[in-house]
Amino acid sequence: MRNHGYSLVMSMEVAHSSDTPTIVNGAKDARIVLILAHGAGAPMDHPFMNAIAEGVAGGEVRVVRFEFPYMAARRSEGKRRAPDREPVLMQTWREVIATVGAPGHIVIGGKSMGGRIASMVADDAGVAGLTCLGYPFHPPGAPSRLRTAHLQKLRTPALIVQGTRDTFGLPEEVAKYKLARTIRLAWIADGDHSFKPRARSGRTYEENMAEAIERMKSFLASLKIVTARN
């Protein structure tokens, strides 16, 4: 595997009693640990995930990435697999949080599906915050199939970073949803589901990613963090 400036460890025991690969960026004594999960089709070391993790990580934030069982199996076997069923995804999240440490200094989230599943366990896990990158409010082309019921009652402070062209949830659609007051929305101009803008927009992908990272940093800095660790 190429070196992207992170350490690759095999330390977390998750679903099916197997180790899951984990990529860690940032200082060991960081005030905040941000755990990020990948989307449905791409692994934890996809360029999008690398850019976000490396951009957010530093002295104050340690970023931990992990893979769900189906993606870890794909990495080891080389065969493409469908995502695990929702209960497995949720349980994997719970076990990863428990492995990382006390929830008071943990923020969870991720890309698309990874962020959606994180939002489903955040309240019960008692984490300090939630950040979703490209939240899949509904499948593309199926705006009536909403995945927002639990977001109406979300107690965990949350940031959703969304491209204004994201077919999983456009601004005019999201504006009509009943979302908890704990949720902040950050719109990335002309961005698609991965924040990529069109050439004619006058925006660059690098600018959009930089804005997403800055929004995340500001959100993390605003959170009430319990620094005591297990």
C-alpha positions as CSV (number, residue, x, y, z in Angstrom):
1,M,0.0,0.0,0.0
2,R,1.3,3.5,-0.8
3,N,2.3,5.7,2.1
4,H,-0.2,8.6,2.4
5,G,1.3,10.0,5.6
6,Y,-0.7,7.9,8.0
7,S,-0.2,4.8,10.1
8,L,-2.0,1.6,9.3
9,V,-2.7,-0.6,12.3
10,M,-4.8,-3.7,12.9
11,S,-6.2,-3.2,16.4
12,M,-9.9,-3.0,16.6
13,E,-12.0,-6.1,17.1
14,V,-15.4,-5.7,15.5
15,A,-18.2,-7.7,14.0
16,H,-17.5,-11.3,13.2
17,S,-14.6,-11.3,15.7
18,S,-12.1,-10.2,13.1
19,D,-9.7,-7.3,13.2
20,T,-10.5,-4.3,11.0
21,P,-7.9,-2.1,9.4
22,T,-7.6,1.3,11.0
23,I,-5.9,4.5,9.7
24,V,-4.9,7.0,12.3
25,N,-3.9,10.7,11.7
26,G,-3.1,13.3,14.2
27,A,-1.5,13.7,17.7
28,K,-2.0,10.9,20.2
29,D,-2.8,13.4,22.9
30,A,-5.3,15.3,20.8
31,R,-8.3,16.8,22.7
32,I,-10.8,15.3,20.2
33,V,-10.9,11.9,18.5
34,L,-12.8,12.0,15.2
35,I,-13.9,8.6,13.9
36,L,-14.8,8.5,10.3
37,A,-16.4,5.7,8.3
38,H,-16.3,5.3,4.5
39,G,-19.2,5.4,2.1
40,A,-20.9,2.3,0.5
41,G,-18.6,1.8,-2.4
42,A,-15.2,3.2,-1.6
43,P,-12.7,2.2,1.2
44,M,-11.3,4.2,4.0
45,D,-8.2,5.2,2.0
46,H,-10.1,6.6,-0.9
47,P,-8.6,10.0,-2.0
48,F,-11.7,11.8,-0.6
49,M,-11.2,10.2,2.8
50,N,-7.5,10.8,2.8
51,A,-8.0,14.5,2.0
52,I,-10.6,15.0,4.7
53,A,-8.6,13.1,7.4
54,E,-5.3,14.7,6.6
55,G,-6.9,18.1,6.4
56,V,-8.7,17.9,9.8
57,A,-6.1,16.0,11.8
58,G,-3.5,17.9,13.8
59,G,-2.5,18.7,17.4
60,E,-6.1,19.2,18.6
61,V,-7.8,16.4,16.5
62,R,-6.9,12.8,16.0
63,V,-8.7,11.1,13.1
64,V,-9.4,7.4,13.2
65,R,-10.8,5.7,10.1
66,F,-12.1,2.1,9.9
67,E,-13.8,-0.3,7.6
68,F,-17.0,-2.1,7.9
69,P,-16.7,-5.9,7.7
70,Y,-17.7,-6.1,4.0
71,M,-15.1,-3.6,3.0
72,A,-12.4,-5.2,5.1
73,A,-13.3,-8.5,3.4
74,R,-13.0,-6.9,0.0
75,R,-9.6,-5.5,0.9
76,S,-8.3,-9.0,2.0
77,E,-10.1,-11.1,-0.7
78,G,-10.1,-8.7,-3.6
79,K,-13.8,-9.4,-4.3
80,R,-16.4,-6.6,-4.4
81,R,-19.1,-7.1,-1.8
82,A,-22.4,-5.5,-1.1
83,P,-22.6,-3.5,2.2
84,D,-23.4,-5.4,5.4
85,R,-27.0,-5.3,6.7
86,E,-27.9,-2.2,8.8
87,P,-27.7,-4.1,12.2
88,V,-24.1,-5.2,11.4
89,L,-23.1,-1.7,10.3
90,M,-24.6,-0.2,13.5
91,Q,-23.0,-2.8,15.8
92,T,-19.6,-2.2,14.1
93,W,-19.9,1.5,14.9
94,R,-20.7,0.8,18.5
95,E,-17.7,-1.5,18.9
96,V,-15.3,0.9,17.2
97,I,-16.5,3.7,19.5
98,A,-16.0,1.4,22.6
99,T,-12.5,0.5,21.4
100,V,-11.4,4.1,20.9
101,G,-12.3,5.2,24.4
102,A,-14.6,7.5,26.5
103,P,-17.3,9.0,24.3
104,G,-17.1,12.4,25.8
105,H,-14.1,13.4,23.6
106,I,-15.2,11.4,20.5
107,V,-16.9,12.8,17.4
108,I,-18.2,10.3,14.8
109,G,-19.3,10.6,11.2
110,G,-18.2,9.8,7.7
111,K,-18.9,9.8,4.0
112,S,-22.5,9.1,2.9
113,M,-23.5,5.7,4.3
114,G,-20.8,5.9,6.9
115,G,-22.2,9.2,8.2
116,R,-25.8,8.0,8.0
117,I,-25.1,4.9,10.2
118,A,-23.1,7.1,12.6
119,S,-26.1,9.4,12.9
120,M,-28.2,6.4,13.9
121,V,-26.0,5.4,16.9
122,A,-24.7,8.8,18.0
123,D,-27.3,9.6,20.7
124,D,-27.2,6.2,22.3
125,A,-23.4,6.2,22.2
126,G,-23.2,9.5,24.0
127,V,-20.6,11.0,21.7
128,A,-19.7,14.7,21.7
129,G,-20.6,15.3,18.1
130,L,-21.5,14.1,14.6
131,T,-20.3,15.1,11.2
132,C,-21.7,13.8,8.0
133,L,-20.1,14.4,4.6
134,G,-22.7,14.1,1.8
135,Y,-25.6,12.8,3.8
136,P,-27.8,10.4,1.8
137,F,-31.2,12.0,2.6
138,H,-32.8,9.8,-0.1
139,P,-31.6,7.6,-3.0
140,P,-30.9,9.6,-6.2
141,G,-34.1,9.9,-8.2
142,A,-36.3,8.7,-5.2
143,P,-36.9,11.8,-3.1
144,S,-39.9,10.2,-1.3
145,R,-37.7,7.5,0.2
146,L,-36.4,9.7,3.0
147,R,-33.8,8.6,5.6
148,T,-34.5,11.4,8.0
149,A,-36.9,10.1,10.6
150,H,-34.2,9.8,13.3
151,L,-32.8,13.2,12.4
152,Q,-35.9,14.9,13.7
153,K,-35.1,13.9,17.2
154,L,-31.3,13.9,17.1
155,R,-29.8,15.2,20.4
156,T,-26.1,15.1,19.4
157,P,-24.7,18.3,18.0
158,A,-24.2,17.6,14.3
159,L,-22.8,19.1,11.1
160,I,-23.9,18.0,7.7
161,V,-21.7,19.1,4.9
162,Q,-23.5,18.9,1.6
163,G,-22.9,19.9,-2.0
164,T,-25.6,22.1,-3.6
165,R,-25.8,19.6,-6.5
166,D,-25.9,16.5,-4.4
167,T,-28.6,14.2,-5.9
168,F,-28.9,12.5,-2.5
169,G,-30.4,15.8,-1.1
170,L,-30.6,19.2,-2.8
171,P,-31.0,22.5,-0.9
172,E,-34.6,23.0,-2.0
173,E,-35.4,19.4,-0.8
174,V,-33.6,19.6,2.5
175,A,-35.2,23.0,3.3
176,K,-38.5,21.2,3.6
177,Y,-37.3,18.4,6.0
178,K,-38.0,18.5,9.7
179,L,-34.6,18.3,11.2
180,A,-33.5,18.7,14.9
181,R,-32.2,22.0,16.0
182,T,-28.9,20.3,16.9
183,I,-28.1,19.9,13.2
184,R,-26.1,22.5,11.3
185,L,-26.0,22.5,7.5
186,A,-23.0,23.6,5.5
187,W,-23.6,23.9,1.8
188,I,-20.6,23.6,-0.6
189,A,-21.2,25.6,-3.7
190,D,-21.9,23.6,-6.9
191,G,-20.6,20.5,-5.2
192,D,-21.9,17.0,-6.0
193,H,-22.0,14.1,-3.6
194,S,-18.2,14.3,-3.2
195,F,-18.2,18.1,-3.3
196,K,-16.8,18.2,-6.9
197,P,-18.0,21.4,-8.8
198,R,-18.5,21.8,-12.5
199,A,-15.8,23.6,-14.4
200,R,-18.1,26.3,-15.5
201,S,-18.9,27.1,-11.9
202,G,-15.7,29.0,-11.4
203,R,-15.0,26.8,-8.3
204,T,-12.3,24.1,-8.1
205,Y,-12.4,20.8,-6.3
206,E,-9.5,21.9,-4.1
207,E,-11.5,25.0,-3.0
208,N,-14.5,23.0,-2.2
209,M,-12.6,20.4,-0.2
210,A,-10.8,23.2,1.7
211,E,-14.1,24.8,2.6
212,A,-15.5,21.4,3.8
213,I,-12.4,20.9,6.0
214,E,-12.6,24.4,7.4
215,R,-16.3,23.9,8.2
216,M,-15.5,20.7,10.0
217,K,-12.7,22.3,12.0
218,S,-14.9,25.2,13.1
219,F,-17.6,22.7,14.2
220,L,-15.2,20.6,16.1
221,A,-13.8,23.6,17.9
222,S,-17.3,24.6,19.0
223,L,-18.1,21.4,20.7
224,K,-18.1,20.8,24.5
225,I,-15.5,18.1,25.0
226,V,-14.9,16.0,28.0
227,T,-11.2,15.4,28.0
228,A,-11.0,12.7,30.6
229,R,-10.1,9.4,29.0
230,N,-10.6,5.8,30.0
